[in-house]
Amino acid sequence: MKFKAFLTDNGTSLLEKRFLPALDKMGKVCHLYFTRDHTIFLHNLLNGDGVQSIAQFRKEALFDNYRISSQNDDRIAFTIDLSLLQRAIRSSVSIYAEMGGGDDVGTGSNRLQIKLVKKLPPNSHQPLPFLTFESKGYKSAVIQDVPISKPLSRADVLELQSALDMAQDLPRTLVQVPDLNQLQNYVDRMKHVGDLLNISISKYGDLHVQISTTLITLGAEFRKLLVVGEQEEVPAEDRDLSAQSRTQRAVQRGDAQTVQVSMKHFAKSLQCHLAKPDCAFYGIAQEGACLTVIFQFFIPGSRQNDKSISLHCRLPVLDPGSS
């Protein structure tokens, strides 16, 4: 089992400044999964508890000279502490700059190499696995070791891959929320009111968010959003109804779904804004199985989707929903 690659400038920036801060909010520990073509960070895929998050990068988005081999069809996975990983990358970047790296990452002798190793820690009789970062300079090298779990067995890798494949299923209707800050502000105000959030999404392009207690009901509606997938026109007789009435009628027609999620989970998923997505899509899986949030990234300087990066979350529902 071998893995070795060089982090590019772009890859270092993506991880250190955007994705690791966001993913750390999902949970301190996650699975890091390397395949021939992708690097994937996975939260909660092997247990049904909590928010599932999947951040996937094509190898070219993070690395060059990417080399991997294993008996598990060139797939390697393990768990890692994200705060330790972030600290190692940040420290390596600082050290690299002090060694005179400048703008020549990946082209000169000063390069940030990452590889899997086994080492014998002090006062230990058994080698342990590490993800090692090596900053090479003209006259010296600085090595930092990030402890990881024992790599997953073939059976566990297959289970992880199967869970990943299942998590790729998209809802039939997705609505685009172009301004996450507006949604974030609403949640910040509402999260102290109650613990449960009702989410309704319609084929008309409506996203309705509501929190209720025995004393108060508060809601926000986002209308005429861009719809991807199955969509319908709002019936003329419904256009002047209240948001709640319109949503109820849409659910009865099969034009909308409603689920209940944890306010804590919903707020946590919004922390993905730290990865600086350009927009987000919300959808409810078939039979109300989960609430899916897909974050979209554009190629810098364009409105074209960057297919080398993907990030999405799946929130467990507290109610089977209605469809």
N, C-alpha and C positions, 0 to 999 in steps of 0.2 A: 504494500500500500504506500503510494508516493504521491505527494502534491507539492508543486513548487511553481511560483509565478512572481512577476514583478508588478507592483501597484503603479499605475500611471498617475500623472498629475490629476487628470479628471476623476479617476477612480478614488484617489485619496480625498479629493474635495467632496465628492458625492457621499462618501462614507462618513468622514469626519464632521462635516459641517451640516449635513442634511439628514441622511438616513439613520445613522446610529443614534443621534439625539431623539428622533421620532420613535424608532423601534424600542429604545430603552424605556419609553413611556408605556409601551405595550406589556413589558415584563422584563425583569432583569436578565433572565436566562432564556435562550432560544436555541433551536437547532440551526446549525450552519451546514448547508448541504451543497457539496460540489459535484457537478456532473461534467461530462465532456464539453458542454457548451454553455452552462449556466452556473451562477452562484446564487443561492437562495437562502434567505433568512426566514425561518418559520416559527411562529408562536402557536402553541396549544393545538397542534394538528393531531397529536396522538392521545390527547385527552379532550373530552368534550366540554371542559370547564373554561369559561372566560372567552375573551375576544380572540378569534383566530386572525392572524395577520400573515401575509405572504408578500415578501419583497424579493423580486426576481430580477437578475441582471444577466444579460448576455456577457460572456467572458470578456469581450472586447470593450465593454463599458467600464470595466474596472482594471483589467490586467493586460499585459503583453507577455510573451514567452510563457504561456500558460501550459503546464504539463501535469497530467493526472493519470494515474494507473492504479487499479485495484482489481481484486477478483470478483467484486460486485458490479461487473459491467462498467468499470471505471466510474463508480459512484462512491463518494465518501461523505459520511454525515456524523456529526457529534454535537453535543451541547456545549455552549460557551457563555461566559458572563459578558454581556455587552458593554458594561462600564469598564471592564478590564481591557476589552478589545479597543474601545474608543480611546482609552488612556494610552495604550501602546501606540496607536496610530498617531495620536496628537504628539506624543513624546518623540516618535521617530521623525515626524515632520520638523519638529523644533531642532532636533539633533542634526538632521540633514541640512537645514538652513545654516546652522552654525558651522557645518563642515564645508560650506560654500557651494551648496547644491544649485541655487539659482533656478534658472528655467530649464535646466538640462536633465530633468528627471526622465529616466527611460532611454537616454541617449548617451550619457557619459559614464564615467566610472562610478559616480555617486548615484546609487539606485536603492530603492526600498524593496527588498526581497521578502516574500512571505512563503513559509514552507512548513510542512508537518514533520515533527521530529519526535524521537523518544529520548529522554534524558533521565539520568539518575539524580534525583534531588538530594540535597544534604540530609544526612541521617535517615536515608531510605535505602532499602536493599532491592528495590524493584523499580525498573525504569517506568516513567510515566509519560503520557503524550502531551505535547505542547504545540501551539501554533506560534512559530518563531518569526520575529521581524528583525531583519538585518539591514542596517544602514551602512553601506560601504563608502568609505572615502578614499582619498588618494593614498593616505598613509595609515589609516585605521578603519576599524569597523565596530559598530555598536550593536549588540544583540539583546533583544528583549523577548522573553518567553511568556506567552499567555497560556495558563493551564486550560485544558479542555477535558471533556469526558473521554472514556474509552470509545473509540469509533464504533458505530452501530454495526451489529451483525448483519449478515445477508438477509435474514428474515425481517429484522427491524427496518432495514433500508427499503425492502419491498413494501412493508406496511406504511412507511413514511411516503413513498412514491405513490402508493394507492390513495392515501389520504390527500395528497397534493392533487392528484388527478380528479378526485371527487370535488375538491374545493374550487376547481376551475369552472364548474357549471355556472352559467350566467342566468339571472332572472329573465323572464320573457319581456319585461318592461323595465327600462331604466330611465330615470329623469336626471337631468344635469343641473347641479347646483354650482353656478359659476362663482358665487361669492361665499366662500366658507366662513369669512369673518362675520358675516351677518348671522349665520347659523351658530357660530361659536358664541357670539354675544348673547343670543337668546338662551343658549344652554347655560352660560355662566350666570344668567339672572335666575333661571328656573331650577338649577340643581339643588338649591337649598329648600325648595318647596316640597319635593317628594322624591321617591326612589324609582318610580315606574313611569315610563314614557310610552305613549301610544303613537305609532307611526303609521300613516296611511299614504299609499302611493297609487295614483290612478293613471289610466291610459290617456287621460286628457292632459297630462303634464303637470299634475298637482301633487305637491308634497305637503302633507298636513301633520304637524307635530303638536301633541297635546299632553299636558300633565294634569292629573286630577287628584284631589284629596277630598275628604269629607266636607271641607270648608270652602274649597276654591277649585276652579277649573281654569287653566290658562292654556292658550294655544297660539300657534303661529302657522300661517299658510303661505306657501310659495306657489304661485300659479303661472300657467303658460310657460313652463320650463320645456327645454328641448327634450324630446322623447326619442329614445333608441329602442327599437324592437316593436312590440305590439302597441298600437296607439289607436285612439278613437276621438271623434269630435264630441264636445260637450253637448248633450241634448238641449235644445232650445228652452225647454220647460225648466231646466235645472240652473240656468245661468244666473238667475237672480236670487237663488236660495242662499242660505247661510252656509258657511264652510262645513259645519257639522252635518247639516241636512244633505248637502250635495254629496259629501263623502259616504254617508249611509246609503243613499240611493245608488251610488256608483258600486258599492260593495254588493248590494242586492242584485244588480245587473251583471255582476262578474267583471266590471270594468275597473275595479280597484281591489286592493288587499290591505288589511290592517293587521298589525302585530304589536305586541307589547314587549319592550326591551328594558333592561336595566339602565337607569340614568347614568350610573357609574360607567357602564360599558360604552354607552353612546358618547359620553364626554371623553373617554379614553381614546376612542377611535378618531375623534377630532384632533387629537394630538399629532396625527399624521401630517397636519399642516406644517410641522417643523421640517418635513422633507421638501417643502415648497412645491407642491403640485400646482398645476395651472387650473385645474377644475376637478370636480368630483361627481360621480354618478351614484345614485341610490336606487336600489331595487329590492323587492321581496321575492325570495325563492318560491318555487312551486309548493303548494300546500302550506305556505307560511313557515317553511322550515328554518329560515334565518333571514336577517337583514344584511344585505350585501352593500358594501361601499367600495367603489372602484375609483382610485385616484389616477388622474391622467397627467402625463408630462409631455410638454411640447419640445421639439428640437429647438434649441436656443435661437432666437431671432426669427422664428416662424410660428405658424399655427398648425404645424403638422405633428401628429402623434409620434413621440419617440418610442419606437417599438423595442428598443434595447433595454428599457426599464419598465417595470410594472409593480404596482403596489395595490393590494386590496385587503379589506377586512370583512370578516363574517361575524355578526353578532348573534349569539344565541337568543331565541325568543322565549318569553316567559308565559306565552299564551299560544295555543296552536294557530291562532289567526283565523281569518275567514277569507274565502275566495269565491 
